[in-house]
């Protein structure tokens, strides 16, 4: 689970820099991978506030990707 948490963290950071660099579609894909990974970690840890936060991020990332494509 620790590896999944670090994966989610790292791809989210990469996604942030991609979006900031105006590589928007790829950035949202990285953000999506990060939020889904961190949602799974939160679910397994029963960390419901973190689950809600990353679920909201996931929806925002889908919305952003939808608007870009």
Secondary structure, DSSP 8 states (H G I E B T S, - for coil): -HHHHHHHHHHHHHHHHHHHTT-HHHHHHHHHHHHHHHHHHHHHHT-HHHHHHHHHHHHHHHHHHHHH-
